[in-house]
């Protein structure tokens, strides 16, 4: 999962976190950086929640 964060010194950088981690805009990270954008993945297969709807199509 890639997110854009704003560092305490005002710089913006892109960071990668493990796929199981849940981050949203406004979260403050351990180093004081704030999440400012959580782009959707380009590959729709990376989205975990979509599989749940297929289970009920019987």
C-alpha positions in Angstrom: 0.0 0.0 0.0 1.4 3.4 -1.0 0.5 6.6 0.8 1.5 10.2 0.6 2.6 11.8 3.9 3.5 15.3 4.9 6.5 15.4 7.2 6.8 17.7 10.2 9.3 19.9 8.2 6.6 20.4 5.5 8.1 18.0 2.9 5.8 15.5 1.1 6.9 12.0 0.3 5.4 8.7 -0.9 5.8 5.7 1.4 5.0 2.0 1.1 3.4 0.1 4.0 2.4 -3.6 4.3 -0.9 -4.5 2.5 -2.6 -5.5 5.8 -2.0 -2.1 7.4 -5.1 0.2 7.4 -4.3 3.9 7.0 -6.6 6.8 6.2 -6.2 10.5 5.5 -5.4 12.4 8.7 -3.6 9.6 10.5 -0.5 10.7 12.4 2.3 8.2 12.1 5.0 7.4 14.7 7.5 9.9 13.3 5.0 12.7 13.3 4.2 12.5 9.5 0.5 12.9 8.6 -1.2 10.9 5.9 -2.5 13.2 3.2 -3.5 10.8 0.4 -4.2 7.1 0.0 -4.4 6.4 -3.7 -6.4 3.5 -4.9 -4.4 0.6 -6.5 -4.2 0.5 -10.2 -4.8 -3.2 -10.2 -8.3 -4.0 -9.0 -7.2 -7.4 -7.8 -5.3 -5.8 -4.9 -8.6 -4.7 -3.3 -9.5 -7.2 -0.6 -13.1 -6.3 0.1 -14.5 -7.0 -3.4 -14.2 -10.8 -2.9 -16.9 -10.7 -0.2 -19.7 -10.0 -2.6 -18.9 -12.9 -4.9 -19.5 -15.3 -2.0 -23.2 -14.5 -1.9 -24.0 -14.9 -5.6 -25.5 -18.4 -5.2 
